Amino acid sequence: MTTQEERPLLEHVEQPDGVPERLAAQIRFIVEIDKLKTVLRRSPLVADDRLENDAEHSWHLAMMVPILAEYADDPIDVGHTVELVLLHDLVEVYAGDTFLYDDEARQDQEAREQAAADRLFALLPDDQAVRFRALWDEFEARQTPEARFAKAMDRLQPLLLNFNNRGGTWRTPGVTEADVLRRKAVIGEASAELGAYARTLIHLGADRGWVPRAGAEPDAG
């Protein structure tokens, strides 16, 4: 988990005289979320030999939504879903990224992220603070078709990176094919077709030794 709590940016935001309070607050928020570019995830890029950051992850999801929306089991509002995926990881500027297969870190993930949401969205003007927090809560609750599809994209994107990196984070010690299947099951809750596609990739990865089946170890290839 990477935390950015020790790197405040707000104190460095200079505003010219006479800037309206609303605009000043919005600019402070925009500068503060620049931290998202420094929060590293565990997924390796396909295009380069380095880890992905949160901002890159969110951008990738925002592209996936309009491309893959046709596979949603329930019709979705594409623009609304894009908003959800762009907002969903902003709290990690304070809470840090929590690795999907780190069960210990996941124990307090909800509390850390709720506290981060309280702090971060409060930087915005009141009306936007309420709206953005509601969008973040919607994503977390997964009760709407848009939120379910947004979450599906959130789980599908790193799967694509891992598969195209011959395993990627699937090779983390202790992670098995069954673990990956369980964590990725939410994809099928939004799209039966994408869920089936995800399972095919996971099984193929296990066949190739990129993620072990229970009781086995991944190969060195």
C-alpha positions as CSV (number, residue, x, y, z in Angstrom):
1,M,0.0,0.0,0.0
2,T,1.3,3.4,-0.9
3,T,0.2,6.4,1.1
4,Q,0.6,10.1,0.1
5,E,-0.5,11.5,3.5
6,E,3.0,13.0,4.1
7,R,3.0,14.9,0.8
8,P,0.6,17.9,1.1
9,L,0.2,19.9,-2.1
10,L,-2.6,22.3,-1.0
11,E,-0.1,24.6,0.8
12,H,1.7,25.2,-2.5
13,V,-1.4,26.4,-4.4
14,E,-0.9,30.1,-5.1
15,Q,-3.9,32.1,-6.2
16,P,-3.8,35.6,-7.7
17,D,-5.7,38.4,-5.8
18,G,-9.4,38.6,-6.5
19,V,-10.0,35.0,-7.5
20,P,-13.6,34.0,-6.5
21,E,-13.8,31.7,-3.6
22,R,-15.6,29.0,-5.5
23,L,-12.9,28.9,-8.3
24,A,-10.1,29.0,-5.8
25,A,-11.6,25.9,-4.0
26,Q,-12.0,24.0,-7.3
27,I,-8.4,24.8,-8.3
28,R,-7.1,23.6,-5.0
29,F,-9.0,20.3,-5.4
30,I,-7.6,19.9,-8.9
31,V,-4.1,20.5,-7.8
32,E,-4.5,18.2,-4.8
33,I,-5.6,15.2,-6.9
34,D,-2.4,15.6,-8.9
35,K,-1.2,13.2,-6.1
36,L,-3.1,10.4,-7.9
37,K,-0.3,10.3,-10.5
38,T,2.2,9.3,-7.7
39,V,0.1,6.4,-6.2
40,L,1.6,3.3,-7.6
41,R,-0.5,0.2,-8.2
42,R,0.9,-3.4,-8.3
43,S,-0.1,-4.0,-11.9
44,P,2.7,-3.8,-14.5
45,L,2.1,-1.9,-17.7
46,V,2.0,-3.8,-20.9
47,A,3.7,-1.0,-22.8
48,D,6.6,-0.4,-20.5
49,D,8.7,-2.0,-17.8
50,R,7.2,-0.2,-14.8
51,L,4.1,-0.2,-12.5
52,E,0.9,1.5,-13.4
53,N,-0.2,4.5,-11.3
54,D,-3.7,5.3,-10.2
55,A,-4.3,8.2,-12.7
56,E,-3.3,5.9,-15.6
57,H,-5.6,3.2,-14.2
58,S,-8.6,5.6,-14.0
59,W,-7.9,6.9,-17.5
60,H,-7.9,3.4,-18.8
61,L,-11.2,2.6,-17.2
62,A,-12.7,5.8,-18.6
63,M,-11.8,4.6,-22.1
64,M,-13.0,1.1,-21.5
65,V,-16.5,2.2,-20.5
66,P,-17.7,3.6,-23.9
67,I,-15.8,0.9,-25.8
68,L,-17.4,-2.0,-23.8
69,A,-20.7,-0.5,-22.8
70,E,-22.5,-2.6,-25.3
71,Y,-21.8,-5.7,-23.2
72,A,-23.6,-4.4,-20.1
73,D,-26.4,-6.7,-19.1
74,D,-28.5,-3.7,-18.2
75,P,-28.4,-0.5,-20.2
76,I,-26.1,2.1,-18.7
77,D,-25.6,5.8,-19.0
78,V,-22.1,6.0,-20.4
79,G,-21.4,9.5,-19.2
80,H,-22.5,8.7,-15.7
81,T,-20.4,5.6,-15.6
82,V,-17.3,7.4,-16.8
83,E,-17.8,9.9,-13.9
84,L,-17.9,6.9,-11.5
85,V,-14.6,5.4,-12.8
86,L,-12.8,8.7,-12.8
87,L,-13.8,9.4,-9.2
88,H,-13.5,5.9,-7.7
89,D,-9.8,6.0,-6.8
90,L,-9.4,9.7,-5.9
91,V,-9.6,8.8,-2.2
92,E,-6.3,6.9,-2.6
93,V,-4.4,10.3,-2.6
94,Y,-4.8,9.9,1.2
95,A,-5.7,6.2,1.7
96,G,-3.2,4.7,-0.7
97,D,-3.8,1.8,-3.0
98,T,-4.8,-1.5,-1.4
99,F,-3.6,-4.5,-3.3
100,L,-6.5,-6.8,-4.2
101,Y,-4.8,-9.9,-2.9
102,D,-3.5,-8.4,0.4
103,D,-6.1,-9.6,2.8
104,E,-4.5,-7.9,5.8
105,A,-4.5,-4.5,4.2
106,R,-8.1,-5.0,3.1
107,Q,-9.3,-5.4,6.7
108,D,-9.3,-1.6,7.3
109,Q,-9.6,-0.5,3.7
110,E,-13.2,0.7,4.0
111,A,-12.5,2.8,7.1
112,R,-9.4,4.4,5.5
113,E,-11.2,5.2,2.3
114,Q,-14.3,6.6,4.0
115,A,-12.1,8.9,6.1
116,A,-10.2,9.9,3.0
117,A,-13.4,10.6,1.1
118,D,-14.6,12.8,4.0
119,R,-11.4,14.8,3.8
120,L,-10.9,15.1,0.1
121,F,-14.4,16.0,-1.2
122,A,-14.7,18.6,1.5
123,L,-12.1,20.6,-0.4
124,L,-14.8,21.3,-3.1
125,P,-17.6,23.9,-3.0
126,D,-20.5,22.5,-1.0
127,D,-22.7,21.5,-4.0
128,Q,-19.9,19.7,-5.8
129,A,-18.7,18.1,-2.5
130,V,-22.1,16.6,-2.1
131,R,-22.4,15.4,-5.7
132,F,-18.9,13.9,-5.9
133,R,-19.3,12.2,-2.6
134,A,-22.6,10.7,-3.8
135,L,-20.9,9.4,-6.9
136,W,-18.1,7.8,-4.9
137,D,-20.7,6.2,-2.6
138,E,-22.7,4.9,-5.5
139,F,-19.6,3.2,-7.0
140,E,-18.8,1.6,-3.6
141,A,-22.4,0.4,-3.1
142,R,-22.8,-1.2,-6.6
143,Q,-26.5,-0.9,-6.5
144,T,-27.0,0.8,-9.9
145,P,-26.3,-0.7,-13.4
146,E,-23.7,2.1,-13.8
147,A,-21.9,1.3,-10.6
148,R,-21.9,-2.4,-11.3
149,F,-20.4,-1.9,-14.8
150,A,-17.9,0.6,-13.4
151,K,-16.7,-2.0,-10.8
152,A,-16.6,-4.6,-13.6
153,M,-14.2,-2.3,-15.5
154,D,-12.1,-1.8,-12.4
155,R,-11.6,-5.5,-12.1
156,L,-11.3,-6.3,-15.8
157,Q,-8.5,-3.7,-16.5
158,P,-5.8,-5.1,-14.2
159,L,-6.8,-8.6,-15.4
160,L,-5.9,-7.6,-19.0
161,L,-2.6,-6.1,-17.8
162,N,-1.7,-9.3,-15.9
163,F,-2.7,-11.7,-18.7
164,N,-0.7,-9.7,-21.2
165,N,2.3,-9.7,-18.8
166,R,2.3,-13.5,-18.5
167,G,0.8,-13.4,-15.0
168,G,1.8,-10.0,-13.5
169,T,0.4,-9.8,-10.0
170,W,-1.1,-13.3,-10.3
171,R,2.4,-14.5,-9.5
172,T,2.3,-13.0,-6.0
173,P,3.1,-15.8,-3.6
174,G,0.0,-17.4,-2.2
175,V,-2.3,-16.2,-5.0
176,T,-4.0,-19.1,-6.9
177,E,-6.4,-19.4,-9.8
178,A,-9.3,-19.8,-7.4
179,D,-8.3,-16.5,-5.7
180,V,-8.3,-14.6,-9.0
181,L,-11.6,-16.2,-10.1
182,R,-13.2,-15.1,-6.8
183,R,-11.9,-11.6,-6.9
184,K,-13.0,-11.2,-10.5
185,A,-16.5,-12.6,-10.1
186,V,-18.0,-9.1,-9.9
187,I,-17.3,-8.7,-13.7
188,G,-20.0,-11.2,-14.3
189,E,-22.4,-9.3,-12.1
190,A,-22.5,-6.5,-14.7
191,S,-21.9,-8.5,-17.9
192,A,-22.3,-12.2,-18.4
193,E,-20.2,-12.0,-21.6
194,L,-17.3,-10.1,-20.1
195,G,-17.5,-12.3,-17.0
196,A,-17.1,-15.4,-19.3
197,Y,-14.3,-13.7,-21.1
198,A,-12.5,-13.0,-17.9
199,R,-12.8,-16.6,-16.7
200,T,-11.4,-17.8,-20.0
201,L,-8.3,-15.6,-19.6
202,I,-7.8,-16.8,-16.0
203,H,-8.1,-20.4,-16.9
204,L,-5.8,-19.9,-19.8
205,G,-3.3,-18.2,-17.5
206,A,-3.4,-21.2,-15.2
207,D,-3.0,-23.6,-18.1
208,R,0.2,-21.7,-19.0
209,G,1.5,-21.7,-15.5
210,W,1.1,-18.0,-15.0
211,V,-1.1,-18.4,-11.9
212,P,-1.0,-21.7,-9.9
213,R,-4.0,-23.8,-9.3
214,A,-4.4,-24.6,-5.5
215,G,-1.4,-26.6,-4.3
216,A,0.7,-25.8,-7.3
217,E,3.4,-23.2,-8.0
218,P,3.7,-21.0,-11.2
219,D,6.4,-21.9,-13.7
220,A,9.4,-19.7,-14.3
221,G,8.3,-18.7,-17.9
